[in-house]
Amino acid sequence: MTKNQELWNKEIRRIKQFIRRATKRGYLIDIAIPERPKRVTRKAIRELQFYTPQKIYEMSEYITGTGEVVSGITGRKIERREASRKAALTRAKKKLSVNKVSSLDSVKLIISNFVKTFTDTGYERGWSNYLRESKMEDRQLAIDILEEAISKYGEVEVAKRIQDNALRISELSDKIAWDSKPENINIDLNELYSILNDGVMSVSESRLLEEGI
């Protein structure tokens, strides 16, 4: 096998691997992979090198979480935003996982970080106005649950419950803030209520919270 043939094979592997991985992430890529010619020239190799990741994204489309089809470049922006959101969630988990709830400052920090999970966050680009409003209501419900727990047990005890269940509360908070399925949200809100308020939220209590009573 000649050196040019080896380079050709290497570029083909790179392109196929990239397409396979991107496809699994929701990209629609329609690129015709050429057959290796009998004589591989430098020009033929350069034509393959033309297909950089950026170029492939420009030539592709992306299916969002809501089923909307957008350009590949927009898809990359969505992926980067999602990666940034997950990184923020990881940082929030670390902040929640303090060793002790031993001072007023640490109590305030834990409570503040919980609230920021719902207030200092954005929305998916493809969400409709109705879905945005629904998510605003879901996020406010989670904060209402927190405030009810504080009114019953005080900030120190609630902060300790958040700390003791840091990982699960972070997971629930993420789903409440971003999941678009109402049936899932109701389950998650009930579990959050159970953790913070020592009991399962009834349907009537859920409706009272929604009505702001």
C-alpha positions as CSV (number, residue, x, y, z in Angstrom):
1,M,0.0,0.0,0.0
2,T,1.4,3.4,-1.0
3,K,1.7,6.3,1.4
4,N,-1.1,8.2,-0.4
5,Q,-3.4,5.2,-0.1
6,E,-2.7,5.1,3.7
7,L,-3.5,8.8,3.9
8,W,-6.7,8.2,2.0
9,N,-7.8,5.4,4.3
10,K,-7.0,7.5,7.3
11,E,-9.1,10.4,6.0
12,I,-12.0,8.1,5.2
13,R,-11.9,6.6,8.7
14,R,-11.9,10.1,10.2
15,I,-14.9,11.2,8.2
16,K,-16.9,8.0,8.8
17,Q,-16.2,8.1,12.5
18,F,-17.2,11.7,12.8
19,I,-20.4,11.2,10.9
20,R,-21.3,8.1,13.0
21,R,-20.8,10.0,16.2
22,A,-22.6,13.1,15.1
23,T,-25.5,11.0,13.8
24,K,-26.0,9.5,17.2
25,R,-26.2,13.0,18.7
26,G,-29.1,13.9,16.3
27,Y,-27.4,15.2,13.2
28,L,-28.7,14.5,9.7
29,I,-25.7,14.2,7.4
30,D,-25.9,13.4,3.7
31,I,-22.3,13.2,2.4
32,A,-21.4,10.7,-0.3
33,I,-18.2,8.9,0.7
34,P,-16.2,8.3,-2.5
35,E,-14.6,4.9,-3.3
36,R,-10.9,4.9,-3.3
37,P,-9.5,5.4,-6.8
38,K,-7.0,3.1,-8.3
39,R,-4.4,5.8,-8.2
40,V,-4.6,8.1,-5.1
41,T,-3.3,11.5,-5.8
42,R,-2.5,14.4,-3.5
43,K,-5.5,16.3,-5.0
44,A,-7.8,13.4,-4.0
45,I,-6.5,13.5,-0.4
46,R,-7.0,17.3,-0.2
47,E,-10.6,16.8,-1.4
48,L,-11.2,14.5,1.6
49,Q,-9.4,17.0,4.0
50,F,-11.9,19.5,2.9
51,Y,-14.5,17.7,5.1
52,T,-13.5,19.3,8.4
53,P,-15.8,19.0,11.4
54,Q,-16.9,22.6,10.8
55,K,-17.6,22.0,7.1
56,I,-19.6,18.8,7.9
57,Y,-21.7,20.7,10.4
58,E,-22.4,23.4,7.8
59,M,-23.6,20.7,5.4
60,S,-25.8,19.0,7.9
61,E,-29.1,19.5,9.8
62,Y,-29.9,18.8,13.5
63,I,-33.0,17.5,15.2
64,T,-33.7,19.3,18.5
65,G,-35.2,17.8,21.6
66,T,-38.6,19.0,20.5
67,G,-38.3,17.4,17.1
68,E,-37.6,20.7,15.2
69,V,-35.1,20.4,12.3
70,V,-32.5,23.2,12.3
71,S,-29.2,23.8,10.6
72,G,-26.1,21.9,11.8
73,I,-24.5,25.1,12.9
74,T,-27.5,25.9,15.1
75,G,-27.3,22.4,16.4
76,R,-23.7,23.0,17.5
77,K,-24.9,26.2,19.3
78,I,-27.6,24.1,21.1
79,E,-25.0,21.4,22.1
80,R,-22.6,24.0,23.5
81,R,-25.4,25.7,25.4
82,E,-26.4,22.3,26.8
83,A,-22.8,21.5,27.7
84,S,-22.6,24.8,29.5
85,R,-25.8,24.1,31.4
86,K,-24.6,20.7,32.5
87,A,-21.3,22.2,33.6
88,A,-23.3,24.7,35.7
89,L,-25.3,21.9,37.2
90,T,-22.1,20.0,38.1
91,R,-20.9,23.2,39.8
92,A,-24.2,23.5,41.7
93,K,-23.9,19.9,42.9
94,K,-20.5,20.6,44.3
95,K,-21.8,23.7,46.0
96,L,-24.6,21.8,47.5
97,S,-22.3,19.0,48.7
98,V,-20.7,21.0,51.6
99,N,-19.3,19.0,54.5
100,K,-21.4,20.7,57.2
101,V,-24.3,23.0,57.6
102,S,-22.4,24.8,60.4
103,S,-22.9,28.5,59.8
104,L,-25.5,31.0,58.7
105,D,-23.4,31.8,55.6
106,S,-23.4,28.1,54.5
107,V,-27.1,27.8,55.1
108,K,-27.8,31.0,53.0
109,L,-25.4,29.7,50.3
110,I,-27.2,26.3,50.0
111,I,-30.6,27.9,49.9
112,S,-29.4,30.5,47.3
113,N,-27.9,27.9,45.1
114,F,-31.1,25.9,45.1
115,V,-33.1,29.0,44.0
116,K,-30.6,29.9,41.3
117,T,-31.1,26.5,39.7
118,F,-34.5,27.9,38.6
119,T,-34.0,31.6,38.4
120,D,-30.5,31.8,36.8
121,T,-31.3,29.7,33.7
122,G,-32.6,30.1,30.2
123,Y,-34.8,28.3,27.8
124,E,-34.4,26.0,24.8
125,R,-34.3,27.8,21.5
126,G,-37.1,25.7,20.0
127,W,-39.6,26.1,22.9
128,S,-43.0,27.6,22.1
129,N,-44.3,30.5,24.2
130,Y,-46.7,28.1,25.8
131,L,-43.9,25.8,26.8
132,R,-41.8,28.7,28.1
133,E,-44.7,29.8,30.3
134,S,-45.3,26.3,31.6
135,K,-41.6,25.9,32.5
136,M,-41.8,29.3,34.4
137,E,-44.7,27.9,36.4
138,D,-42.9,24.6,37.1
139,R,-39.8,26.4,38.3
140,Q,-41.8,28.7,40.5
141,L,-43.6,25.7,42.0
142,A,-40.2,24.3,43.0
143,I,-39.3,27.6,44.7
144,D,-42.8,27.6,46.4
145,I,-42.1,24.1,47.8
146,L,-38.8,25.3,49.2
147,E,-40.4,28.4,50.8
148,E,-43.1,26.2,52.3
149,A,-40.5,23.9,53.8
150,I,-38.6,26.9,55.3
151,S,-41.8,28.3,56.8
152,K,-42.3,24.9,58.5
153,Y,-38.8,23.8,59.5
154,G,-36.6,26.8,59.2
155,E,-33.6,27.5,56.8
156,V,-31.1,25.4,58.8
157,E,-33.1,22.2,58.7
158,V,-34.1,22.7,55.0
159,A,-30.5,23.4,54.1
160,K,-29.5,20.2,55.8
161,R,-32.1,18.2,53.9
162,I,-30.8,19.7,50.6
163,Q,-27.2,18.8,51.6
164,D,-28.1,15.3,52.7
165,N,-29.9,14.7,49.4
166,A,-27.7,16.9,47.2
167,L,-27.3,14.6,44.2
168,R,-31.0,13.6,44.0
169,I,-32.2,17.2,44.5
170,S,-29.8,18.4,41.7
171,E,-31.2,15.7,39.4
172,L,-34.8,16.6,40.3
173,S,-34.1,20.3,39.9
174,D,-32.6,19.8,36.5
175,K,-35.6,17.8,35.3
176,I,-38.1,20.3,36.8
177,A,-36.4,23.2,35.1
178,W,-36.1,21.5,31.6
179,D,-38.4,18.5,31.1
180,S,-41.3,19.3,28.8
181,K,-43.6,16.4,29.9
182,P,-46.2,17.5,32.5
183,E,-46.6,13.9,33.9
184,N,-42.9,13.7,34.6
185,I,-42.8,17.1,36.2
186,N,-45.7,16.2,38.6
187,I,-43.7,13.1,39.8
188,D,-40.5,15.1,40.2
189,L,-42.3,17.9,42.1
190,N,-43.9,15.4,44.5
191,E,-40.6,13.8,45.2
192,L,-39.0,17.2,45.8
193,Y,-41.9,18.0,48.2
194,S,-41.4,14.7,50.0
195,I,-37.7,15.4,50.6
196,L,-38.1,19.0,51.8
197,N,-41.4,18.7,53.6
198,D,-41.4,15.1,55.0
199,G,-44.3,13.9,53.1
200,V,-46.0,13.4,49.7
201,M,-47.7,16.5,48.2
202,S,-51.4,15.8,47.6
203,V,-53.3,16.8,44.6
204,S,-55.1,19.6,46.5
205,E,-51.7,20.9,47.9
206,S,-50.3,20.8,44.4
207,R,-53.3,22.9,43.1
208,L,-52.9,25.3,46.0
209,L,-49.3,25.9,45.1
210,E,-50.1,26.4,41.5
211,E,-52.7,29.0,42.4
212,G,-50.2,30.7,44.7
213,I,-52.3,30.2,47.9
